Amino acid sequence: MTKKNSSIFHFAFIFILILEIRTQLSDESEFLIDRSKTGLTYVPRDLSLETTILDISHNYISELQMSDTLSLSKLKILIISHNRIQYLDLSVFQFNHKLEYLDLSHNNLETISCHPTLNLKHLDLSFNAFGALPICQEFGNMSQLEFLGLSATQLQKSSVQLIAHLHISKVLLVLGDTYGEREDAESLQDLNTQSLHIVFPTGKEFHFILDVSVSTTVSLELSNVKCVLDDNGCSYFENVLSKLQKNSRLSNLTLNNIEITWNSFLTILQLVWHTNIEYFSISNVKLQGYFGFTDFDYSYTSLKALSIHKVVHDVFSLPQGSIYQILSNMNIQHLTVSAAHMVHMVCPSQVSPFLYLNFSSNLLTDTVFKNCTNLANLKTLILQKNQLKELANVVHMTQEMKSLQQLDVSQNSLIYDESEGNCPWARSLLSLNMSSNILTDSVFRCLPPRIKVLDLHNNRIRNIPKDVTGLGTLQELNLASNSLAHLPGCGIFSSLSILIIDYNSISNPSADFFQSCQKIRSLKAGNNPFQCSCELREFIQSVGQVSSEVAEDWPDSYKCDYPESYKGALLKDFHVSELSCNTALLIVTIVVPGLVLAITVTVLCIYLDLPWYLRMVCLWTQTRNRARNVPLEELQRTLQFHAFISYSGHDSAWVKNELIPNLEKEDIRICLHERNFVAGKSIVENIINCIEKSYKSIFILSPNFVQSEWCHYELYFAHHNLFHEGSNNLILILLDPIPQYSIPNSYHRLRALMAQRTYLEWPKEKSKRGLFWANLRASINIKLMGKAAEISYTEI
């Protein structure tokens, strides 16, 4: 037996069966180790003791020993297919009591030794080099056996009888290249199985007489049937099929990898037509010769479904009309002809019982079933992957199909032109698949009126028109892989429950989606270029609040695409503060504290008389800048007065009647604002000028003084005399007592001076005034260096 005998069907079947077994055995304790395709020459020694599934297929292992699996007491599934094992003693598994699945297919096994303790559910010995059937007497003890794969070049009825009492669900029998030399036609009659798959030798002309009508079989598959050289057609194979009449239970027949002539093909089809078979499938068919079949007998048949898949032929000039006529007039319910290079299909000559037609992967054009009125019973039509161009033609094709519910025209080249007018779809149409075409937004104006399921994925749709009507019955919509920029609402889809819209151009989906789509129970919107910004925050919250059953691919398929700093991050991990997203809140947060601060500062400024200080500093700075242009020595040499007198106008009588006469009679020069201020200069300049030209500054303190703003200026500038810093140049005379509460807040310097300095108090008794004047004259008496200048007099 060589590995050339393998078939695509066998691989698919084994793969599916493995998945089923794994599903049955799956639980929390399952432990899978996959060492397939790793170049192993022996079973690994480092396997975990917890191993339940071990796959070491597609390697170079040539033998199995007990030590290889002795420690694997929990092993349930062992796959050793596609290796180089030539001999196997099944006793190596005697300590693997939980072993249920053993796949030894596609090795070089010629002999096996059995062991009575095994009780497998799945045993595959197919595609090996056995001569006789590898059935041991011990196989009869496998009461749980569900699948048995065998291979042999000779079949013996006695071997089959060893397992005749077992009810095996599926038997796979692979016949070797030399099968047929000594053939026992009845060798399989005692087999007890519901499903039988026989793989005949590859590339060998079918001259076999094996009776495959096993009485218990419900499903039969025959692979590798070739009969192109026989002058009598496929007489041997036809004889095998004719015996199927003996098995009244057989309802499913599959022929795979068939190479025959056109006439033999139709003869076989006619032969099966009159059996009890209900489901007939033919796949991977290669047809040769010319078509000479004329009449087909459609009389009594049990056939319900015929499937013909993947047909090639080497004749290019065929009476295709006759072939199409035979197929279209079949009085069965289900017909599939796919991947058969079929360019046309004619309308049945009378009202057809067809309920299901599948003509996918052919070359059909817009003319198919044009003006066909005899498909009134048809419910499902599949025209996937053909040469359809105009959607309008497809619409008119369905107009006469009064019962049509499902239509699949995906993977064509359909376009729709709105100028072609209305779209008179069959009113019965409920499910429509138009995916993988070149349809645009306009397709929404050409949809069946009662459509429930609509598939438009992989088209060129950019937007859903807002003025579309008549889609209130739509329940499922697939718009994946288009160019939509927005997540559609359910305003026009009032019944929508399933929406698939992944792989589009949606960057900022609306958070109102779940409010407008109250009936939605499944949303798939991942794999879009989401822009992670404030606008997306509410949508993320909405998706996070719905159950995982609604947002099927959340959160793994929802990732940020922009900005770069978040690219690739899951939307559920994207967080942004409420403050940065809410403009009104941000304004309130900034403006309110700013307003409060401004009000606070204003109140404090008013309370502390800050404006007054600002004006004073401004004037002081201006005067100081001017003073910088005069040399310091010159200013110090120009003292012209012994004292500058600062007083309130309300106290001028005391100053003129008492202070001035008592000081000037001793030749003391006094500077008064009303006689010594220079006309044309600012008052501040005159104040500073007089203070700087006076040896001392005398301040007449009284309640009137503290109420005068100009007195405050004079006190401030005298205290900060530019050229007498650090000297004792201030003399305070308290004319009248000043209550502390009457001193304004802006006179905090006066408060400090009165607290820190000794001041002269004007005595009310005349007897004490002599001493007062003596002390005052002594404090200001100094010899002046310069001559008093002539000063113009001005009044405040």
C-alpha positions in Angstrom: 0.0 0.0 0.0 1.4 3.4 -1.0 0.5 6.9 0.2 -0.8 7.7 -3.2 -4.1 6.1 -2.1 -4.9 9.1 0.1 -7.8 11.3 -0.8 -8.9 14.8 0.0 -12.1 13.5 1.4 -10.4 11.2 3.7 -8.2 13.9 5.2 -11.3 16.1 5.7 -13.2 13.3 7.3 -10.4 12.4 9.7 -9.9 16.0 10.6 -13.5 16.6 11.4 -13.7 13.3 13.3 -10.7 14.4 15.4 -12.4 17.6 16.3 -15.5 15.8 17.3 -13.6 13.4 19.5 -11.7 16.3 21.1 -15.0 18.1 21.7 -16.4 15.0 23.4 -13.3 14.6 25.6 -12.8 18.2 26.3 -12.9 19.2 30.0 -10.9 21.3 32.4 -8.3 18.5 32.9 -7.5 18.1 29.2 -3.8 18.6 28.3 -2.8 18.8 24.7 0.8 18.3 23.4 1.4 18.9 19.7 4.7 17.7 18.3 3.6 17.1 14.7 5.9 18.1 11.9 8.9 18.4 14.2 11.2 15.8 12.5 10.9 13.3 15.4 12.4 9.8 15.0 11.1 8.5 18.3 8.4 9.3 20.8 9.6 12.2 23.0 10.7 11.3 26.5 9.8 14.6 28.1 6.1 14.4 27.9 4.0 15.6 30.8 2.3 12.9 33.0 -0.9 15.0 32.6 -1.0 14.5 28.8 -4.4 13.6 27.5 -4.0 14.4 23.8 -0.7 13.7 22.0 -0.2 14.5 18.3 3.1 13.3 16.9 1.9 12.9 13.3 4.0 13.8 10.2 7.3 12.7 11.6 9.9 9.9 11.0 9.0 7.6 13.9 9.6 3.9 12.9 8.6 2.0 16.0 6.6 2.2 19.2 7.6 0.7 22.5 5.8 0.2 25.8 8.2 2.6 27.5 7.0 5.4 25.1 3.6 5.5 26.6 3.9 3.7 29.9 3.9 6.8 32.0 1.0 8.4 30.1 -1.8 6.9 32.2 -4.2 9.8 31.4 -3.7 9.6 27.6 -7.0 9.6 25.7 -6.1 10.6 22.1 -2.9 9.5 20.3 -2.3 10.5 16.7 0.7 8.9 15.0 -0.4 9.2 11.4 2.1 9.9 8.6 5.1 8.2 10.1 7.2 5.2 9.1 6.0 2.5 11.5 6.1 -1.0 9.9 5.1 -3.2 12.9 3.0 -2.6 15.9 2.2 -4.6 19.0 -0.9 -3.1 20.5 0.2 -4.4 23.9 2.3 -1.3 24.2 -0.9 0.4 25.1 -2.0 -2.1 27.8 -1.4 0.5 30.6 -3.1 3.3 28.8 -6.6 2.3 30.1 -8.1 5.7 29.1 -7.0 5.6 25.5 -10.0 6.0 23.2 -8.7 7.4 20.0 -5.8 5.9 18.1 -4.8 7.1 14.6 -2.1 5.0 12.9 -3.1 5.9 9.3 -0.5 6.6 6.6 2.3 4.5 7.9 4.0 1.4 6.5 2.3 -1.1 8.7 2.2 -4.7 7.4 1.5 -6.6 10.6 0.0 -5.9 14.0 -0.3 -7.9 17.2 -3.4 -7.4 19.1 -4.1 -7.1 22.8 -7.4 -7.9 24.6 -7.4 -5.0 27.0 -8.0 -2.2 24.5 -11.5 -0.8 24.2 -11.1 2.1 21.7 -13.8 4.3 20.2 -11.7 5.3 17.2 -9.1 3.1 15.5 -7.6 4.1 12.2 -5.3 1.7 10.4 -6.1 3.0 6.9 -3.5 3.8 4.2 -1.0 1.2 5.3 0.6 -1.8 3.6 -1.5 -4.6 5.0 -2.1 -7.6 2.7 -5.1 -9.1 4.5 -7.6 -7.1 6.6 -5.9 -6.2 9.9 -8.7 -7.5 12.1 -7.8 -9.4 15.2 -10.1 -11.5 17.2 -9.6 -9.0 20.0 -11.3 -6.3 17.9 -14.5 -8.1 18.7 -14.1 -6.9 22.3 -14.2 -3.2 21.4 -17.8 -2.7 22.2 -17.4 1.2 22.1 -15.9 1.3 18.7 -17.4 4.0 16.5 -14.9 4.4 13.8 -12.7 1.8 12.2 -10.2 2.6 9.4 -8.8 -0.4 7.5 -6.6 -1.1 4.5 -5.9 -4.3 2.6 -5.1 -5.8 -0.8 -7.3 -8.8 -0.1 -10.7 -9.1 1.6 -11.8 -12.2 3.6 -15.3 -12.7 4.8 -13.9 -14.6 7.8 -12.0 -11.5 9.0 -15.1 -9.3 8.7 -17.1 -11.9 10.7 -14.9 -11.2 13.8 -16.5 -7.8 14.2 -19.9 -8.5 12.7 -21.6 -8.2 16.1 -20.2 -4.7 16.6 -22.4 -1.7 15.7 -19.8 0.6 14.1 -20.9 4.1 13.0 -18.3 4.6 10.4 -15.9 2.2 8.5 -13.2 3.4 6.1 -11.8 0.7 3.8 -8.8 1.5 1.7 -8.0 -1.1 -1.0 -4.4 -1.5 -2.1 -2.9 -1.3 -5.6 -3.0 -5.0 -6.1 -6.6 -5.4 -5.0 -8.8 -7.4 -7.5 -6.5 -10.3 -8.3 -8.3 -12.6 -5.9 -11.6 -11.0 -5.1 -14.4 -12.2 -2.8 -17.5 -10.3 -3.9 -19.4 -11.2 -0.7 -16.5 -10.4 1.7 -18.2 -7.3 3.2 -21.8 -8.5 3.6 -21.4 -9.3 7.3 -20.1 -5.8 8.1 -22.3 -3.9 10.5 -22.0 -0.2 10.0 -24.2 2.8 9.2 -21.6 4.6 7.1 -19.2 2.8 4.7 -16.5 4.6 2.7 -14.5 2.4 0.2 -11.4 3.8 -1.5 -10.5 1.9 -4.6 -7.0 1.8 -6.0 -6.0 5.1 -7.6 -5.6 5.2 -11.4 -6.8 1.6 -11.9 -9.6 0.8 -14.3 -12.7 -0.3 -12.4 -13.0 -4.1 -13.0 -14.1 -5.0 -9.6 -17.1 -7.2 -8.5 -17.2 -6.3 -4.9 -20.7 -6.2 -3.5 -21.0 -3.0 -1.5 -24.7 -3.3 -0.7 -24.1 -3.9 3.0 -27.5 -4.3 4.5 -27.0 -2.0 7.5 -25.4 0.8 5.6 -27.3 4.1 5.4 -24.6 6.2 3.8 -22.1 4.9 1.2 -19.1 6.6 -0.3 -17.1 5.2 -3.2 -13.8 6.9 -4.2 -11.5 6.5 -7.1 -13.7 5.1 -9.9 -12.2 5.1 -13.3 -13.7 3.5 -16.4 -12.7 5.1 -19.7 -11.1 2.2 -21.5 -14.0 -0.3 -21.3 -15.8 -0.7 -24.6 -18.9 -1.5 -22.7 -18.7 1.7 -20.6 -18.7 1.3 -16.9 -20.3 -2.1 -16.9 -18.5 -3.3 -13.8 -19.2 -0.2 -11.8 -22.8 -0.2 -13.1 -23.2 -3.7 -11.9 -21.9 -2.7 -8.5 -24.5 0.1 -8.3 -27.3 -2.1 -9.5 -26.9 -4.3 -6.4 -27.6 -1.3 -4.2 -31.3 -2.1 -4.8 -30.9 -4.9 -2.3 -30.3 -2.5 0.6 -33.6 -0.7 1.3 -31.9 1.3 4.1 -29.4 3.0 1.8 -30.3 6.7 1.4 -27.0 8.5 0.8 -24.6 7.8 -2.0 -21.4 9.7 -2.7 -19.1 9.2 -5.6 -15.7 10.9 -5.3 -12.8 11.2 -7.8 -14.7 9.8 -10.8 -13.1 9.5 -14.3 -15.7 8.3 -16.8 -17.3 9.2 -20.2 -20.2 11.5 -20.6 -22.5 8.6 -21.6 -21.4 6.5 -18.6 -22.0 9.5 -16.3 -25.6 9.9 -17.4 -26.1 6.1 -17.3 -25.0 6.0 -13.7 -27.2 9.0 -13.0 -30.1 7.2 -14.6 -29.3 4.0 -12.7 -29.3 5.7 -9.3 -32.4 7.6 -10.2 -34.5 4.4 -9.9 -33.0 3.2 -6.6 -34.1 4.0 -3.0 -31.3 6.6 -2.7 -32.5 10.0 -1.6 -29.3 12.0 -1.6 -26.8 11.6 -4.4 -23.5 13.5 -4.5 -20.8 13.4 -7.1 -17.6 15.4 -6.7 -14.3 15.7 -8.5 -15.5 14.4 -11.8 -13.5 14.2 -15.0 -15.6 13.5 -18.1 -14.3 12.2 -21.4 -15.7 11.4 -24.8 -18.7 12.8 -26.6 -22.2 13.3 -25.5 -24.6 10.8 -27.1 -27.3 10.4 -24.5 -30.7 11.4 -25.7 -33.5 10.5 -23.4 -33.6 10.6 -19.6 -36.3 8.7 -17.8 -37.7 10.9 -15.0 -40.3 8.3 -13.8 -40.4 6.9 -10.3 -37.5 8.0 -8.2 -36.8 8.4 -4.5 -34.1 11.0 -5.1 -34.6 14.3 -3.3 -31.2 15.9 -3.8 -28.5 15.7 -6.5 -25.2 17.4 -6.0 -22.5 17.6 -8.8 -19.4 19.4 -7.8 -16.2 20.2 -9.6 -16.6 18.9 -13.1 -13.9 19.1 -15.9 -14.1 17.7 -19.4 -11.8 17.4 -22.3 -14.3 18.1 -25.1 -15.2 21.6 -25.9 -17.9 21.1 -28.5 -20.8 19.6 -26.7 -24.6 19.8 -27.2 -24.8 21.8 -23.9 -28.5 22.6 -24.5 -29.3 18.9 -24.1 -27.3 18.6 -20.9 -29.0 21.7 -19.5 -32.4 20.4 -20.5 -31.8 17.1 -18.7 -30.8 18.9 -15.5 -33.5 21.5 -15.6 -36.3 19.0 -16.0 -35.4 16.8 -13.1 -38.3 16.3 -10.8 -36.4 16.5 -7.6 -36.4 19.2 -4.9 -32.7 20.0 -4.5 -30.1 20.4 -7.4 -26.5 21.5 -7.1 -24.2 21.9 -10.0 -21.1 23.9 -8.9 -17.7 24.5 -10.3 -18.7 22.8 -13.5 -17.9 25.6 -16.1 -21.6 25.8 -16.9 -22.3 28.8 -19.1 -26.1 28.7 -19.1 -29.1 26.9 -17.6 -32.4 26.7 -19.4 -35.8 27.2 -17.8 -37.7 23.9 -17.0 -40.2 22.9 -19.7 -43.0 22.7 -17.1 -43.6 23.8 -13.5 -40.7 22.4 -11.6 -40.7 20.9 -8.1 -37.3 22.5 -7.4 -37.1 24.1 -4.0 -33.3 24.6 -4.0 -30.9 25.3 -6.8 -27.2 25.9 -6.4 -25.3 26.9 -9.5 -22.3 28.5 -7.8 -18.8 28.8 -9.2 -19.9 28.6 -12.9 -20.0 31.0 -15.8 -23.7 32.0 -15.8 -24.6 35.4 -17.2 -27.5 37.8 -16.8 -29.6 35.8 -19.2 -30.0 32.8 -16.9 -33.7 32.1 -16.2 -34.8 35.1 -18.1 -38.6 35.3 -18.3 -38.7 31.8 -16.7 -42.2 31.2 -15.2 -41.8 27.5 -14.3 -39.8 28.0 -11.1 -42.8 29.1 -9.0 -41.9 26.6 -6.2 -38.3 27.6 -5.9 -37.4 28.9 -2.4 -33.6 29.1 -2.5 -31.4 30.1 -5.5 -27.6 30.3 -5.2 -25.7 31.9 -8.2 -22.6 32.8 -6.2 -19.4 33.3 -8.1 -20.7 33.6 -11.7 -20.6 36.2 -14.4 -23.6 38.3 -13.4 -23.3 42.0 -14.3 -26.5 44.0 -14.1 -28.5 44.0 -10.9 -31.6 45.0 -12.8 -31.5 41.8 -14.8 -31.3 39.7 -11.6 -34.3 41.6 -10.2 -36.4 40.8 -13.3 -35.2 37.2 -13.1 -36.8 36.8 -9.7 -40.0 38.5 -10.6 -41.6 35.2 -11.7 -40.2 33.2 -8.8 -43.3 33.6 -6.6 -42.0 31.5 -3.7 -38.3 32.6 -3.7 -37.1 33.3 -0.2 -33.3 33.2 -0.4 -31.1 34.5 -3.1 -27.3 34.4 -3.2 -25.7 36.4 -6.0 -22.4 37.1 -4.1 -19.0 37.2 -5.7 -20.2 38.5 -9.1 -19.7 41.9 -10.8 -23.1 43.4 -10.1 -23.7 47.1 -10.5 -26.9 49.1 -10.2 -28.0 52.1 -12.2 -30.8 54.1 -10.7 -31.9 55.3 -14.1 -33.3 51.9 -14.8 -36.3 52.6 -12.7 -38.1 50.5 -10.1 -36.9 47.1 -8.8 -39.7 44.6 -9.0 -38.2 41.9 -6.8 -40.1 38.8 -5.9 -42.2 39.9 -2.9 -41.6 36.6 -1.1 -37.8 37.3 -1.0 -36.6 37.4 2.7 -32.8 36.8 2.5 -30.5 38.4 -0.1 -26.7 38.0 -0.3 -25.1 40.5 -2.7 -21.7 40.6 -1.0 -18.4 40.9 -3.0 -19.8 42.9 -5.9 -19.2 46.5 -7.0 -22.5 48.0 -5.7 -22.6 51.5 -4.3 -24.9 53.6 -2.1 -27.7 53.4 -4.7 -28.3 49.7 -4.0 -30.4 50.8 -1.0 -33.0 52.1 -3.5 -33.3 48.7 -5.1 -34.1 46.2 -2.3 -36.9 43.7 -1.8 -39.8 45.1 0.1 -40.0 42.4 2.8 -36.3 41.7 3.1 -35.2 40.4 6.5 -31.6 39.3 6.0 -29.3 41.5 3.8 -25.6 40.8 3.1 -23.8 43.6 1.3 -20.3 43.2 2.7 -17.2 43.8 0.5 -18.8 46.3 -1.9 -18.2 50.0 -2.5 -20.8 51.5 -0.1 -19.8 54.8 1.5 -23.1 56.0 3.0 -26.6 54.9 3.6 -29.0 57.4 2.0 -31.3 59.0 4.6 -34.3 59.1 2.4 -34.5 55.3 1.9 -37.8 53.8 2.8 -39.4 50.3 2.9 -36.8 48.6 5.1 -38.8 48.3 8.2 -38.7 44.5 8.1 -34.9 44.2 7.9 -33.6 42.3 10.9 -30.0 41.4 9.9 -27.6 43.6 7.9 -24.0 42.9 7.0 -22.0 45.9 5.7 -18.5 44.7 6.6 -15.6 45.6 4.4 -17.1 48.7 2.8 -16.1 52.4 3.1 -18.7 53.6 5.6 -17.5 56.5 7.7 -20.4 56.5 10.2 -22.2 54.0 12.3 -25.8 53.9 10.9 -28.7 54.4 13.2 -31.9 52.4 13.1 -34.2 55.2 11.9 -34.9 53.4 8.6 -34.2 49.9 10.1 -36.8 49.8 12.8 -36.6 46.0 13.2 -32.8 45.6 13.0 -31.4 43.1 15.5 -28.1 42.1 13.9 -25.6 44.5 12.4 -22.1 43.6 11.1 -20.1 46.7 10.1 -16.5 45.8 10.9 -13.6 46.6 8.5 -15.0 50.0 7.4 -13.7 53.5 7.8 -15.6 54.4 11.0 -13.5 56.6 13.2 -16.1 58.3 15.5 -19.2 56.1 15.9 -22.1 57.9 17.5 -23.0 57.1 21.1 -26.7 57.5 20.1 -26.6 54.1 18.2 -27.8 52.0 21.1 -30.6 54.5 21.8 -31.9 54.5 18.2 -31.4 50.7 17.9 -33.4 49.4 20.8 -33.9 45.9 19.3 -30.2 45.3 18.5 -29.0 42.0 20.0 -25.7 41.6 18.1 -23.3 44.2 16.9 -20.0 43.5 15.2 -18.2 46.9 14.6 -14.5 46.1 15.4 -11.5 46.5 13.1 -12.3 50.1 12.2 -9.8 53.0 12.3 -11.2 54.4 15.6 -10.0 57.9 16.5 -9.5 57.9 20.2 -10.8 61.3 21.2 -13.5 62.9 23.4 -16.1 62.1 20.8 -15.5 58.4 21.2 -15.7 58.4 25.0 -19.5 58.0 25.2 -19.5 55.3 22.6 -16.9 53.3 24.5 -19.1 53.7 27.7 -22.2 52.5 25.8 -20.4 49.4 24.3 -19.0 48.6 27.7 -22.4 48.7 29.3 -24.0 46.2 26.9 -23.5 42.5 27.3 -20.7 40.6 25.5 -23.5 38.8 23.5 -24.4 42.1 21.9 -20.9 43.4 21.2 -19.6 40.1 19.9 -16.0 41.1 19.2 -15.6 43.5 22.2 -13.0 44.3 23.3 -10.3 42.6 21.2 -11.3 44.0 17.8 -11.9 47.5 19.0 -8.5 49.4 18.8 -7.3 53.0 18.5 -5.9 53.9 15.1 -5.3 57.6 15.9 -3.5 59.4 17.5 -0.2 57.7 17.2 0.3 57.7 21.0 -2.8 55.4 21.4 -2.4 53.4 18.2 -3.1 49.7 18.8 -4.5 50.3 22.3 -7.9 48.7 23.1 -10.7 51.1 23.3 -11.6 49.8 26.8 -8.2 51.0 27.9 -8.7 54.5 26.5 -9.5 56.9 29.3 -9.9 60.7 29.1 -11.2 63.0 31.9 -14.6 64.7 31.9 -12.9 68.1 32.2 -10.9 67.8 29.0 -13.9 66.7 27.0 -16.7 69.0 28.4 -16.1 72.5 27.0 -18.7 74.1 29.2 -17.3 72.4 32.3 -13.8 73.4 31.3 -14.9 77.0 30.8 -16.7 77.0 34.1 -13.7 75.4 35.8 -11.4 78.1 34.5 -13.7 81.2 34.5 -15.3 80.7 37.9 -12.0 80.4 39.9 -10.6 83.3 37.8 -13.7 85.4 38.4 -13.5 84.6 42.2 -9.8 85.5 42.2 -10.4 88.7 40.3 -13.2 89.7 42.7 -11.0 88.8 45.7 -8.1 90.8 44.4 -10.3 93.7 43.6 -11.8 93.7 47.1 -8.3 93.4 48.6 -7.0 96.2 46.5 -9.9 98.5 47.5 -9.5 97.4 51.2 -5.7 98.0 51.2 -5.9 101.0 48.9 -3.6 99.4 46.4 -4.5 101.9 43.6 -3.1 104.7 45.7 0.2 102.8 46.1 0.3 102.0 42.4 -0.1 105.7 41.5 2.5 106.6 44.1 5.0 104.1 42.8 4.4 105.3 39.2 5.0 108.9 40.1 8.0 108.0 42.3 9.6 106.0 39.4 9.1 108.8 36.9 10.8 111.3 39.3 13.6 108.9 40.1 14.4 108.3 36.5 14.7 112.0 36.0 16.9 112.3 39.1 19.4 109.8 37.6 20.5 112.5 35.1 21.8 114.8 38.0 25.1 113.9 39.7 24.8 112.7 43.3 27.5 115.1 44.6 25.8 118.1 43.1 22.5 117.2 44.7 24.1 116.7 48.1 25.8 120.2 47.9 22.6 122.0 47.2 20.9 121.8 50.6 19.0 125.1 50.7 16.6 124.6 53.7 16.9 123.4 57.2 13.5 121.9 57.0 10.5 121.1 54.7 7.2 121.5 56.5 4.4 119.1 55.6 1.0 119.9 57.0 -2.7 120.0 56.3 -4.3 123.1 55.0 -6.6 123.0 58.1 -3.5 123.4 60.3 -2.0 126.3 58.3 -2.9 128.9 61.0 -0.8 127.1 63.6 2.1 126.7 61.1 2.1 130.4 60.0 1.4 131.9 63.4 3.4 129.6 65.6 5.9 127.4 63.7 7.3 129.7 61.1 7.9 132.7 63.3 9.6 130.7 66.0 12.0 129.0 63.6 12.9 131.7 61.1 13.8 134.3 63.9 16.8 132.1 64.5 17.8 132.3 60.9 16.4 128.9 60.1 15.3 128.5 56.5 12.0 126.8 56.1 10.6 125.3 52.8 6.8 125.7 52.4 4.9 124.4 49.5 3.0 127.7 49.0 6.1 129.7 48.6 8.9 127.3 47.4 7.2 125.1 44.8 8.4 125.9 41.3 5.8 126.8 38.8 5.6 124.5 35.7 6.7 121.4 37.6 4.4 118.7 38.8 3.4 118.7 42.4 5.2 115.4 43.0 8.4 116.8 41.5 8.1 119.8 43.7 7.5 117.7 46.8 10.5 115.5 46.0 12.6 118.5 45.1 11.9 120.3 48.4 12.5 117.2 50.4 15.9 116.6 48.7 16.9 120.3 49.3 15.9 120.2 53.0 18.0 118.8 55.8 15.0 117.6 57.7 11.3 117.0 56.9 8.8 118.1 59.6 5.4 116.6 59.6 2.6 118.3 61.5 0.4 115.4 62.6 -3.2 115.9 63.4 -6.5 114.3 62.5 -6.5 116.7 59.5 -3.1 115.3 58.4 -4.3 111.8 58.0 -7.2 112.9 55.9 -4.9 114.6 53.3 -3.8 112.5 50.4 -0.9 115.0 49.5 0.3 114.7 53.1 0.5 111.0 52.6 2.6 111.5 49.4 5.0 113.8 51.2 5.4 111.3 54.1 6.0 108.5 51.7 8.6 110.3 49.6 10.4 111.7 52.7 10.7 108.2 54.2 12.2 107.0 50.9 14.5 110.0 50.4 16.7 109.0 47.5 19.8 110.6 48.9 19.3 110.3 52.7 18.7 106.6 53.0 19.7 105.4 56.4 19.7 108.9 57.9 17.3 110.3 60.6 15.7 113.0 58.4 12.1 112.8 59.7 10.6 114.9 62.6 7.1 114.2 63.7 5.2 116.9 65.6 1.9 115.8 67.1 -0.3 118.9 67.0 -3.4 117.1 68.1 -4.0 113.5 69.3 -4.8 111.1 66.6 -7.0 108.1 67.5 -5.8 104.8 66.0 -9.1 104.0 64.4 -9.0 107.3 62.4 -5.8 106.4 60.6 -6.7 104.9 57.2 -5.3 101.5 56.1 -3.2 103.2 53.5 -1.3 105.1 56.3 0.3 101.9 57.6 3.7 103.8 57.3 2.5 106.4 59.6 1.3 103.8 62.1 4.8 102.2 61.9 6.7 105.6 62.3 4.6 106.6 65.3 5.2 103.3 66.9 9.0 103.3 66.2 10.0 107.0 66.4 9.9 109.6 69.2 7.8 112.5 68.2 7.4 116.0 69.6 4.1 116.7 71.1 2.8 120.4 71.0 2.3 121.4 74.6 -1.0 123.0 75.5 0.7 124.8 78.5 2.6 128.0 77.4 5.2 127.4 80.0 6.4 124.3 78.2 6.6 125.7 74.7 10.0 127.3 75.2 11.6 123.9 75.7 9.6 122.6 72.7 11.0 125.3 70.4 14.5 124.8 71.7 14.4 121.1 71.0 13.0 121.6 67.6 15.6 124.2 66.6 18.4 122.0 67.9 17.2 119.1 65.7 17.3 121.1 62.5 20.2 123.4 63.1 23.0 122.9 60.5 25.2 125.2 58.5 24.0 125.2 54.9 26.6 125.1 52.1 24.7 126.6 49.3 22.6 129.7 48.9 18.9 129.6 48.8 17.7 130.0 45.3 14.9 132.2 44.4 11.8 129.9 44.4 8.5 130.9 42.8 5.6 130.5 45.1 2.6 128.4 44.3 -0.4 127.3 46.3 -1.9 123.8 46.6 
